[in-house]
Amino acid sequence: HPTAHFSRAHAIHYLHMHQCLFFPTSIEDPLSFLLNLLPATKPRQSFDASSWFVRCPILCTILHELDCLFHHKLPPLPLHLRRQFLTWLSCD
């Protein structure tokens, strides 16, 4: 609702972030936790990158849903960003 207070805790609860990301509830802010895990350089081992092939689509979906909630509109899903990141991880 436009007059409701949009808080981080509300978004975490409303979007079921802990369940979507398979994180325990002991992690207070699962979105920030995951964003802080983003690799700054390409992982050297393929197993280090493999978890991101699962996490990236979930992360993009959550960010898309947050954008929708905040702006009260439906922007296009940023598939190109997800593809670019996954291509970068999988290239030798």
All heavy atoms as an XYZ file, in Angstrom:
764
protein
N       0.839     -1.174      0.000
C       0.000      0.000      0.000
C       0.883      1.235      0.000
O       1.862      1.288      0.737
C      -0.910     -0.047      1.226
C      -1.985      0.967      1.195
N      -1.814      2.214      1.708
C      -3.248      0.938      0.703
C      -2.918      2.908      1.555
N      -3.803      2.142      0.943
N       0.536      2.302     -0.756
C       1.394      3.487     -0.869
C       1.655      4.201      0.448
O       2.686      4.835      0.603
C       0.633      4.403     -1.829
C      -0.329      3.539     -2.533
C      -0.617      2.378     -1.635
N       0.736      4.130      1.396
C       0.942      4.850      2.659
C       1.639      3.993      3.702
O       2.001      4.485      4.758
C      -0.408      5.323      3.222
O      -1.230      4.183      3.452
C      -1.093      6.293      2.268
N       1.856      2.715      3.417
C       2.508      1.819      4.382
C       4.011      2.049      4.382
O       4.602      2.414      3.369
C       2.198      0.366      4.038
N       4.625      1.840      5.533
C       6.073      1.976      5.666
C       6.748      0.753      5.048
O       6.457     -0.378      5.412
C       6.452      2.113      7.141
C       7.923      2.217      7.368
N       8.663      3.286      6.926
C       8.786      1.381      7.970
C       9.926      3.090      7.267
N      10.024      1.936      7.903
N       7.631      1.007      4.108
C       8.347     -0.071      3.428
C       9.700     -0.248      4.100
O      10.619      0.529      3.898
C       8.522      0.288      1.950
C       9.107     -0.818      1.129
C       8.333     -1.906      0.771
C      10.420     -0.769      0.702
C       8.858     -2.923     -0.003
C      10.952     -1.782     -0.064
C      10.170     -2.862     -0.419
N       9.818     -1.261      4.944
C      11.059     -1.471      5.678
C      11.781     -2.710      5.157
O      11.188     -3.564      4.476
C      10.779     -1.628      7.173
O      10.113     -2.850      7.409
N      13.026     -2.817      5.498
C      13.823     -3.981      5.122
C      13.235     -5.256      5.744
O      13.103     -6.281      5.078
C      15.269     -3.787      5.577
C      16.170     -4.931      5.184
C      17.564     -4.722      5.680
N      18.042     -3.411      5.276
C      19.259     -2.967      5.457
N      20.157     -3.724      6.038
N      19.616     -1.769      5.071
N      12.875     -5.172      7.010
C      12.309     -6.338      7.684
C      11.003     -6.778      7.025
O      10.746     -7.973      6.871
C      12.080     -6.023      9.162
N      10.185     -5.805      6.620
C       8.928     -6.125      5.946
C       9.211     -6.837      4.620
O       8.574     -7.836      4.297
C       8.113     -4.856      5.700
C       6.898     -5.093      4.866
N       5.755     -5.669      5.364
C       6.657     -4.845      3.551
C       4.857     -5.761      4.403
N       5.372     -5.269      3.288
N      10.158     -6.331      3.850
C      10.497     -6.933      2.556
C      11.041     -8.351      2.738
O      10.676     -9.257      1.984
C      11.516     -6.067      1.827
N      11.884     -8.551      3.721
C      12.453     -9.878      3.990
C      11.336    -10.859      4.330
O      11.304    -11.978      3.811
C      13.508     -9.805      5.109
C      14.752     -9.066      4.606
C      13.876    -11.198      5.614
C      15.732     -8.680      5.700
N      10.417    -10.421      5.154
C       9.304    -11.289      5.550
C       8.334    -11.513      4.388
O       7.965    -12.652      4.081
C       8.563    -10.688      6.738
C       7.343    -11.433      7.127
N       7.396    -12.638      7.780
C       6.030    -11.154      6.925
C       6.165    -13.077      7.977
N       5.323    -12.197      7.457
N       7.918    -10.441      3.734
C       6.914    -10.504      2.680
C       7.391    -11.324      1.480
O       6.618    -12.058      0.881
C       6.546     -9.085      2.242
C       5.510     -9.035      1.143
C       4.164     -9.262      1.431
C       5.865     -8.763     -0.166
C       3.207     -9.221      0.439
C       4.915     -8.722     -1.169
C       3.588     -8.948     -0.860
O       2.651     -8.913     -1.855
N       8.662    -11.205      1.121
C       9.202    -11.925     -0.037
C       9.767    -13.298      0.330
O      10.327    -13.977     -0.530
C      10.275    -11.080     -0.728
C       9.787     -9.758     -1.320
C      10.947     -8.967     -1.896
C       8.714     -9.990     -2.372
N       9.657    -13.676      1.594
C      10.120    -14.999      2.052
C      11.575    -15.257      1.640
O      11.917    -16.316      1.127
C       9.221    -16.115      1.513
C       7.771    -15.893      1.766
N       7.217    -16.103      3.001
C       6.770    -15.458      0.955
C       5.919    -15.812      2.946
N       5.627    -15.422      1.727
N      12.423    -14.273      1.876
C      13.811    -14.352      1.413
C      14.582    -15.514      2.030
O      15.389    -16.141      1.347
C      14.542    -13.036      1.670
C      14.135    -11.932      0.761
S      15.193    -10.506      1.029
C      14.139     -9.212      0.434
N      14.368    -15.768      3.304
C      15.104    -16.874      3.937
C      14.792    -18.198      3.247
O      15.697    -18.984      2.957
C      14.775    -16.970      5.431
C      15.364    -15.871      6.239
N      14.653    -14.748      6.585
C      16.605    -15.716      6.756
C      15.434    -13.951      7.284
N      16.619    -14.510      7.412
N      13.520    -18.423      2.976
C      13.120    -19.676      2.339
C      13.612    -19.736      0.888
O      14.104    -20.775      0.447
C      11.595    -19.840      2.368
C      11.019    -20.012      3.749
C      10.692    -18.676      4.425
O      11.107    -17.605      3.987
N       9.965    -18.742      5.517
N      13.458    -18.640      0.152
C      13.876    -18.621     -1.259
C      15.375    -18.858     -1.413
O      15.809    -19.521     -2.354
C      13.511    -17.290     -1.899
S      11.755    -17.032     -2.101
N      16.147    -18.295     -0.503
C      17.609    -18.391     -0.593
C      18.168    -19.577      0.196
O      19.375    -19.795      0.185
C      18.247    -17.094     -0.092
C      17.944    -15.861     -0.939
C      18.373    -14.602     -0.212
C      18.630    -15.967     -2.293
N      17.292    -20.289      0.882
C      17.711    -21.437      1.696
C      18.715    -21.026      2.771
O      19.705    -21.712      3.016
C      18.287    -22.556      0.820
C      17.370    -22.982     -0.277
C      17.569    -22.566     -1.579
C      16.272    -23.781      0.007
C      16.708    -22.947     -2.592
C      15.400    -24.169     -1.000
C      15.616    -23.751     -2.308
N      18.444    -19.876      3.401
C      19.289    -19.375      4.478
C      18.565    -19.552      5.803
O      17.337    -19.421      5.864
C      19.620    -17.897      4.282
C      20.660    -17.613      3.233
C      20.734    -16.368      2.635
C      21.568    -18.571      2.840
C      21.688    -16.088      1.682
C      22.527    -18.305      1.876
C      22.584    -17.064      1.302
N      19.302    -19.782      6.873
C      18.658    -19.875      8.192
C      18.171    -18.499      8.642
O      18.700    -17.460      8.208
C      19.774    -20.386      9.095
C      21.027    -19.956      8.431
C      20.754    -19.984      6.952
N      17.181    -18.488      9.487
C      16.652    -17.219      9.984
C      17.645    -16.502     10.901
O      17.441    -15.334     11.219
C      15.317    -17.434     10.731
O      15.517    -18.404     11.755
C      14.233    -17.891      9.781
N      18.708    -17.174     11.284
C      19.731    -16.514     12.108
C      20.474    -15.442     11.304
O      21.096    -14.555     11.891
C      20.720    -17.539     12.661
O      21.361    -18.234     11.603
N      20.413    -15.514      9.982
C      20.983    -14.454      9.142
C      19.917    -13.369      9.048
O      18.877    -13.556      8.414
C      21.378    -14.987      7.748
C      22.485    -16.028      7.892
C      21.802    -13.845      6.838
C      22.846    -16.732      6.600
N      20.177    -12.245      9.678
C      19.170    -11.200      9.812
C      18.727    -10.620      8.474
O      17.545    -10.389      8.245
C      19.716    -10.074     10.711
C      18.698     -9.033     11.066
C      19.256     -8.019     12.041
O      20.005     -8.417     12.943
O      18.941     -6.838     11.888
N      19.676    -10.363      7.589
C      19.368     -9.758      6.287
C      19.959    -10.648      5.189
O      21.105    -10.463      4.772
C      19.959     -8.353      6.222
C      19.643     -7.630      4.937
O      19.068     -8.245      4.018
O      19.989     -6.442      4.836
N      19.204    -11.629      4.700
C      19.757    -12.579      3.729
C      20.143    -11.942      2.399
O      21.086    -12.390      1.754
C      18.655    -13.610      3.548
C      17.416    -12.954      4.008
C      17.817    -11.934      5.026
N      19.453    -10.882      1.998
C      19.792    -10.237      0.728
C      21.160     -9.565      0.808
O      22.012     -9.763     -0.065
C      18.714     -9.230      0.340
C      18.916     -8.532     -0.996
C      18.968     -9.542     -2.135
C      17.809     -7.524     -1.234
N      21.398     -8.794      1.849
C      22.712     -8.152      2.022
C      23.806     -9.198      2.197
O      24.907     -9.041      1.666
C      22.701     -7.214      3.228
O      21.841     -6.137      2.999
N      23.495    -10.251      2.931
C      24.464    -11.327      3.127
C      24.879    -11.919      1.785
O      26.069    -12.097      1.505
C      23.839    -12.407      4.022
C      24.740    -13.572      4.304
C      25.705    -13.487      5.290
C      24.634    -14.744      3.574
C      26.545    -14.565      5.562
C      25.457    -15.828      3.829
C      26.423    -15.737      4.827
N      23.905    -12.190      0.929
C      24.202    -12.770     -0.378
C      24.934    -11.785     -1.281
O      25.885    -12.152     -1.977
C      22.911    -13.233     -1.049
C      23.073    -13.962     -2.379
C      23.935    -15.214     -2.206
C      21.732    -14.336     -2.948
N      24.517    -10.533     -1.272
C      25.194     -9.530     -2.105
C      26.650     -9.360     -1.687
O      27.520     -9.121     -2.534
C      24.456     -8.191     -2.037
C      23.101     -8.165     -2.737
C      22.382     -6.855     -2.434
C      23.254     -8.368     -4.235
N      26.926     -9.503     -0.396
C      28.309     -9.413      0.067
C      29.145    -10.623     -0.346
O      30.372    -10.579     -0.298
C      28.356     -9.243      1.581
C      27.949     -7.855      2.001
O      28.173     -6.887      1.292
N      27.311     -7.756      3.149
N      28.485    -11.702     -0.759
C      29.200    -12.890     -1.235
C      29.511    -12.856     -2.730
O      30.228    -13.725     -3.232
C      28.377    -14.155     -0.947
C      28.174    -14.540      0.511
C      27.272    -15.766      0.599
C      29.502    -14.814      1.178
N      28.964    -11.873     -3.441
C      29.217    -11.798     -4.884
C      30.714    -11.752     -5.147
O      31.448    -10.988     -4.517
C      28.562    -10.553     -5.485
C      27.086    -10.639     -5.803
C      26.546     -9.269     -6.144
C      26.834    -11.619     -6.924
N      31.192    -12.559     -6.085
C      32.629    -12.560     -6.360
C      33.064    -11.284     -7.084
O      32.382    -10.815     -7.996
C      32.815    -13.789     -7.256
C      31.486    -14.014     -7.881
C      30.473    -13.541     -6.890
N      34.174    -10.726     -6.657
C      34.737     -9.546     -7.316
C      35.594     -9.950     -8.507
O      35.789     -9.169     -9.434
C      35.565     -8.730     -6.325
N      36.111    -11.163     -8.457
C      36.894    -11.703     -9.565
C      36.319    -13.071     -9.914
O      35.628    -13.690     -9.112
C      38.380    -11.864     -9.200
O      38.486    -12.741     -8.078
C      39.010    -10.527     -8.856
N      36.608    -13.523    -11.099
C      36.090    -14.809    -11.542
C      36.694    -15.922    -10.680
O      37.907    -15.979    -10.485
C      36.448    -15.025    -13.002
C      35.836    -16.256    -13.582
C      36.117    -16.354    -15.058
C      35.573    -17.652    -15.585
N      35.804    -17.783    -17.006
N      35.838    -16.805    -10.168
C      36.357    -17.917     -9.350
C      37.281    -18.819    -10.169
O      37.047    -19.069    -11.348
C      35.096    -18.666     -8.941
C      33.992    -17.688     -9.071
C      34.388    -16.797    -10.203
N      38.358    -19.297     -9.553
C      39.328    -20.146    -10.247
C      38.823    -21.574    -10.412
O      39.147    -22.244    -11.368
C      40.650    -20.159     -9.484
C      41.309    -18.800     -9.479
C      42.556    -18.814     -8.616
N      42.983    -17.447     -8.384
C      44.142    -16.983     -8.783
N      44.990    -17.746     -9.400
N      44.462    -15.741     -8.539
N      38.045    -22.031     -9.477
C      37.522    -23.394     -9.524
C      36.054    -23.366     -9.958
O      35.286    -22.524     -9.510
C      37.618    -24.055     -8.140
C      39.019    -24.083     -7.565
C      39.935    -25.006     -8.356
O      39.499    -26.019     -8.881
N      41.192    -24.639     -8.439
N      35.668    -24.309    -10.799
C      34.286    -24.327    -11.278
C      33.305    -24.586    -10.150
O      32.173    -24.102    -10.177
C      34.118    -25.368    -12.379
O      34.397    -26.662    -11.882
N      33.714    -25.345     -9.120
C      32.796    -25.606     -8.009
C      32.525    -24.340     -7.210
O      31.488    -24.221     -6.570
C      33.284    -26.744     -7.109
C      34.569    -26.466     -6.398
C      34.586    -25.762     -5.207
C      35.771    -26.922     -6.918
C      35.776    -25.510     -4.545
C      36.968    -26.671     -6.252
C      36.975    -25.955     -5.071
N      33.457    -23.368     -7.230
C      33.220    -22.102     -6.544
C      32.133    -21.294     -7.254
O      31.395    -20.539     -6.628
C      34.495    -21.273     -6.474
C      35.534    -21.861     -5.537
O      35.145    -22.599     -4.619
O      36.726    -21.584     -5.744
N      32.044    -21.439     -8.567
C      31.055    -20.704     -9.351
C      29.724    -21.429     -9.420
O      28.690    -20.814     -9.678
C      31.587    -20.470    -10.756
N      29.715    -22.719     -9.175
C      28.499    -23.510     -9.389
C      27.322    -23.053     -8.532
O      26.178    -23.080     -8.988
C      28.779    -24.994     -9.164
O      29.141    -25.228     -7.831
N      27.567    -22.613     -7.322
C      26.459    -22.182     -6.467
C      25.776    -20.931     -7.021
O      24.587    -20.716     -6.786
C      26.928    -21.933     -5.041
O      27.821    -20.853     -4.993
N      26.528    -20.129     -7.774
C      25.944    -18.919     -8.334
C      24.979    -19.208     -9.470
O      24.126    -18.391     -9.794
C      27.030    -17.943     -8.772
C      27.637    -17.309     -7.561
C      28.838    -17.604     -6.988
C      27.038    -16.320     -6.734
N      29.013    -16.845     -5.856
C      27.930    -16.048     -5.688
C      25.836    -15.630     -6.771
C      27.644    -15.115     -4.693
C      25.552    -14.703     -5.787
C      26.452    -14.460     -4.757
N      25.072    -20.372    -10.082
C      24.116    -20.735    -11.115
C      22.731    -20.981    -10.509
O      21.723    -20.897    -11.200
C      24.594    -21.963    -11.903
C      25.702    -21.630    -12.850
C      27.017    -21.751    -12.462
C      25.421    -21.158    -14.116
C      28.048    -21.427    -13.326
C      26.445    -20.823    -14.990
C      27.765    -20.960    -14.596
N      22.678    -21.262     -9.222
C      21.413    -21.394     -8.496
C      21.042    -20.059     -7.858
O      19.892    -19.623     -7.928
C      21.512    -22.492     -7.411
C      20.264    -22.546     -6.557
C      21.806    -23.836     -8.051
N      22.017    -19.397     -7.265
C      21.744    -18.158     -6.529
C      21.361    -16.989     -7.430
O      20.515    -16.176     -7.066
C      22.971    -17.747     -5.717
C      23.261    -18.634     -4.557
C      24.530    -18.191     -3.890
N      24.815    -18.984     -2.717
C      25.994    -19.029     -2.132
N      26.991    -18.321     -2.607
N      26.176    -19.775     -1.075
N      21.988    -16.881     -8.586
C      21.779    -15.721     -9.446
C      20.318    -15.558     -9.872
O      19.777    -14.458     -9.762
C      22.708    -15.791    -10.651
S      22.601    -14.342    -11.703
N      19.647    -16.590    -10.365
C      18.234    -16.401    -10.722
C      17.352    -16.020     -9.531
O      16.446    -15.198     -9.664
C      17.813    -17.764    -11.282
C      19.077    -18.431    -11.680
C      20.127    -17.915    -10.747
N      17.637    -16.592     -8.375
C      16.864    -16.254     -7.171
C      17.120    -14.804     -6.782
O      16.195    -14.054     -6.469
C      17.215    -17.209     -6.008
C      16.834    -18.637     -6.366
C      16.528    -16.764     -4.716
C      17.364    -19.680     -5.401
N      18.377    -14.395     -6.809
C      18.747    -13.024     -6.471
C      18.079    -12.032     -7.427
O      17.510    -11.027     -6.994
C      20.269    -12.866     -6.512
C      20.836    -11.497     -6.199
C      20.441    -11.067     -4.796
C      22.343    -11.516     -6.346
N      18.115    -12.313     -8.720
C      17.478    -11.432     -9.701
C      15.974    -11.344     -9.478
O      15.384    -10.267     -9.597
C      17.777    -11.903    -11.119
S      19.476    -11.611    -11.631
N      15.360    -12.443     -9.138
C      13.923    -12.454     -8.876
C      13.581    -11.607     -7.654
O      12.637    -10.814     -7.685
C      13.422    -13.897     -8.680
O      13.700    -14.638     -9.866
C      11.940    -13.935     -8.371
N      14.353    -11.755     -6.592
C      14.107    -10.965     -5.378
C      14.300     -9.480     -5.656
O      13.478     -8.648     -5.244
C      15.018    -11.437     -4.219
C      14.552    -12.808     -3.732
C      15.010    -10.425     -3.073
C      15.475    -13.446     -2.728
N      15.368     -9.123     -6.370
C      15.599     -7.715     -6.683
C      14.487     -7.162     -7.569
O      14.059     -6.013     -7.410
C      16.965     -7.536     -7.347
C      18.161     -7.800     -6.433
C      19.452     -7.760     -7.227
C      18.206     -6.807     -5.279
N      13.995     -7.959     -8.493
C      12.881     -7.552     -9.349
C      11.622     -7.318     -8.510
O      10.928     -6.308     -8.685
C      12.634     -8.635    -10.403
C      11.414     -8.426    -11.222
N      11.331     -7.477    -12.207
C      10.218     -9.049    -11.196
C      10.138     -7.522    -12.759
N       9.445     -8.477    -12.163
N      11.337     -8.223     -7.590
C      10.164     -8.079     -6.736
C      10.276     -6.859     -5.833
O       9.290     -6.150     -5.602
C       9.955     -9.345     -5.916
C       9.514    -10.518     -6.754
C       9.468    -11.830     -5.988
O       9.956    -11.882     -4.832
O       8.948    -12.797     -6.541
N      11.474     -6.586     -5.320
C      11.680     -5.384     -4.507
C      11.426     -4.126     -5.318
O      10.814     -3.171     -4.842
C      13.102     -5.355     -3.944
C      13.369     -6.210     -2.728
C      14.861     -6.225     -2.407
C      12.574     -5.726     -1.540
N      11.903     -4.125     -6.549
C      11.702     -2.979     -7.424
C      10.211     -2.761     -7.675
O       9.730     -1.625     -7.649
C      12.455     -3.181     -8.735
C      12.505     -1.926     -9.571
O      12.981     -0.893     -9.062
O      12.054     -1.983    -10.738
N       9.489     -3.840     -7.900
C       8.044     -3.743     -8.112
C       7.350     -3.171     -6.882
O       6.489     -2.292     -7.004
C       7.455     -5.112     -8.434
S       7.898     -5.740    -10.039
N       7.702     -3.664     -5.713
C       7.090     -3.175     -4.480
C       7.387     -1.703     -4.236
O       6.517     -0.932     -3.843
C       7.572     -3.993     -3.280
C       7.026     -5.398     -3.147
C       7.761     -6.139     -2.034
C       5.538     -5.375     -2.885
N       8.619     -1.317     -4.476
C       9.031      0.056     -4.186
C       8.410      1.063     -5.150
O       7.996      2.143     -4.753
C      10.557      0.158     -4.219
C      11.077      1.486     -3.775
C      11.095      1.820     -2.439
C      11.523      2.412     -4.702
C      11.558      3.052     -2.022
C      11.987      3.648     -4.295
C      12.003      3.967     -2.952
N       8.347      0.707     -6.432
C       7.875      1.652     -7.452
C       6.414      1.458     -7.847
O       5.909      2.196     -8.698
C       8.751      1.547     -8.703
C      10.150      1.991     -8.461
N      10.491      3.313     -8.263
C      11.294      1.299     -8.372
C      11.781      3.412     -8.069
N      12.298      2.197     -8.120
N       5.755      0.456     -7.288
C       4.352      0.184     -7.595
C       4.128      0.016     -9.094
O       3.171      0.539     -9.661
C       3.445      1.288     -7.044
C       3.623      1.532     -5.597
N       3.212      0.632     -4.638
C       4.205      2.562     -4.923
C       3.505      1.116     -3.443
N       4.113      2.269     -3.583
N       5.060     -0.650     -9.747
C       4.919     -0.943    -11.172
C       5.620     -2.262    -11.474
O       6.298     -2.832    -10.619
C       5.504      0.175    -12.038
C       6.991      0.388    -11.843
C       7.512      1.472    -12.746
C       9.016      1.596    -12.585
N       9.587      2.539    -13.517
N       5.474     -2.743    -12.675
C       6.079     -4.002    -13.085
C       7.145     -3.748    -14.157
O       6.834     -3.732    -15.349
C       5.013     -4.965    -13.620
C       3.996     -5.434    -12.600
C       2.911     -6.267    -13.272
C       4.665     -6.238    -11.519
N       8.385     -3.539    -13.759
C       9.446     -3.355    -14.752
C       9.794     -4.692    -15.395
O       9.503     -5.755    -14.848
C      10.618     -2.823    -13.922
C      10.384     -3.389    -12.571
C       8.882     -3.462    -12.401
N      10.422     -4.675    -16.578
C      10.824     -5.951    -17.200
C      11.875     -6.654    -16.356
O      12.719     -6.016    -15.729
C      11.389     -5.528    -18.554
C      11.713     -4.087    -18.416
C      10.795     -3.525    -17.363
N      11.789     -7.975    -16.316
C      12.748     -8.766    -15.559
C      14.131     -8.631    -16.179
O      14.281     -8.804    -17.387
C      12.317    -10.238    -15.543
C      13.131    -11.181    -14.665
C      13.070    -10.738    -13.214
C      12.607    -12.584    -14.792
N      15.147     -8.309    -15.411
C      16.484     -8.066    -15.966
C      17.219     -9.360    -16.339
O      18.227     -9.717    -15.760
C      17.196     -7.330    -14.829
C      16.543     -7.849    -13.595
C      15.102     -8.102    -13.974
N      16.693    -10.054    -17.329
C      17.300    -11.319    -17.742
C      18.697    -11.124    -18.325
O      19.565    -11.975    -18.168
C      16.413    -12.023    -18.771
C      15.069    -12.515    -18.243
C      14.239    -13.076    -19.381
C      15.266    -13.543    -17.164
N      18.920     -9.998    -19.004
C      20.225     -9.784    -19.618
C      21.334     -9.715    -18.576
O      22.442    -10.187    -18.808
C      20.211     -8.534    -20.492
C      20.055     -7.258    -19.725
N      18.844     -6.856    -19.191
C      20.962     -6.324    -19.372
C      19.014     -5.712    -18.547
N      20.289     -5.365    -18.639
N      21.046     -9.156    -17.417
C      22.066     -9.080    -16.364
C      22.406    -10.469    -15.847
O      23.570    -10.790    -15.614
C      21.574     -8.203    -15.213
C      21.334     -6.742    -15.539
C      20.762     -6.025    -14.342
C      22.608     -6.072    -16.016
N      21.382    -11.287    -15.684
C      21.602    -12.650    -15.207
C      22.416    -13.434    -16.230
O      23.353    -14.124    -15.886
C      20.260    -13.318    -14.939
C      20.396    -14.744    -14.494
C      19.090    -15.335    -14.074
N      18.072    -15.210    -15.091
C      16.791    -15.441    -14.877
N      16.369    -15.771    -13.688
N      15.923    -15.342    -15.845
N      22.071    -13.292    -17.507
C      22.808    -14.004    -18.563
C      24.271    -13.564    -18.606
O      25.165    -14.384    -18.763
C      22.146    -13.771    -19.916
C      20.939    -14.620    -20.123
C      20.477    -14.537    -21.571
N      19.047    -14.720    -21.583
C      18.166    -13.801    -21.942
N      18.553    -12.623    -22.358
N      16.882    -14.065    -21.899
N      24.513    -12.264    -18.500
C      25.889    -11.758    -18.534
C      26.710    -12.334    -17.390
O      27.851    -12.751    -17.584
C      25.901    -10.228    -18.457
C      25.432     -9.548    -19.707
C      25.338     -8.042    -19.531
O      25.443     -7.518    -18.421
N      25.119     -7.338    -20.621
N      26.144    -12.356    -16.202
C      26.874    -12.863    -15.040
C      27.156    -14.353    -15.175
O      28.274    -14.806    -14.938
C      26.075    -12.577    -13.761
C      26.756    -13.038    -12.502
C      27.889    -12.384    -12.037
C      26.272    -14.110    -11.787
C      28.523    -12.807    -10.879
C      26.894    -14.535    -10.634
C      28.023    -13.874    -10.182
N      26.150    -15.115    -15.592
C      26.341    -16.559    -15.734
C      27.297    -16.890    -16.873
O      28.090    -17.827    -16.775
C      24.997    -17.254    -15.931
C      24.051    -17.173    -14.721
C      22.717    -17.822    -15.050
C      24.661    -17.795    -13.497
N      27.274    -16.122    -17.944
C      28.229    -16.314    -19.040
C      29.640    -16.032    -18.562
O      30.575    -16.772    -18.857
C      27.878    -15.395    -20.226
O      26.559    -15.718    -20.664
C      28.856    -15.577    -21.374
N      29.808    -14.973    -17.789
C      31.117    -14.620    -17.247
C      31.661    -15.745    -16.359
O      32.834    -16.087    -16.438
C      31.003    -13.311    -16.463
C      32.239    -12.874    -15.759
C      33.366    -12.375    -16.304
C      32.465    -12.897    -14.337
N      34.275    -12.072    -15.329
C      33.756    -12.386    -14.115
C      31.686    -13.289    -13.248
C      34.286    -12.255    -12.837
C      32.237    -13.156    -11.992
C      33.526    -12.649    -11.788
N      30.801    -16.337    -15.549
C      31.237    -17.424    -14.667
C      31.623    -18.678    -15.435
O      32.526    -19.405    -15.039
C      30.136    -17.781    -13.665
C      29.935    -16.840    -12.494
C      28.725    -17.290    -11.686
C      31.155    -16.770    -11.616
N      30.925    -18.953    -16.528
C      31.138    -20.213    -17.229
C      32.215    -20.145    -18.296
O      32.644    -21.182    -18.796
C      29.833    -20.697    -17.848
O      29.369    -19.774    -18.791
N      32.688    -18.985    -18.656
C      33.736    -18.860    -19.677
C      35.092    -19.258    -19.110
O      35.393    -18.986    -17.950
C      33.820    -17.444    -20.207
S      32.426    -16.973    -21.202
N      35.872    -19.918    -19.949
C      37.232    -20.310    -19.528
C      38.236    -19.224    -19.764
O      38.168    -18.409    -20.567
C      37.670    -21.563    -20.272
C      36.855    -22.777    -19.820
O      36.438    -22.774    -18.658
O      36.643    -23.663    -20.644
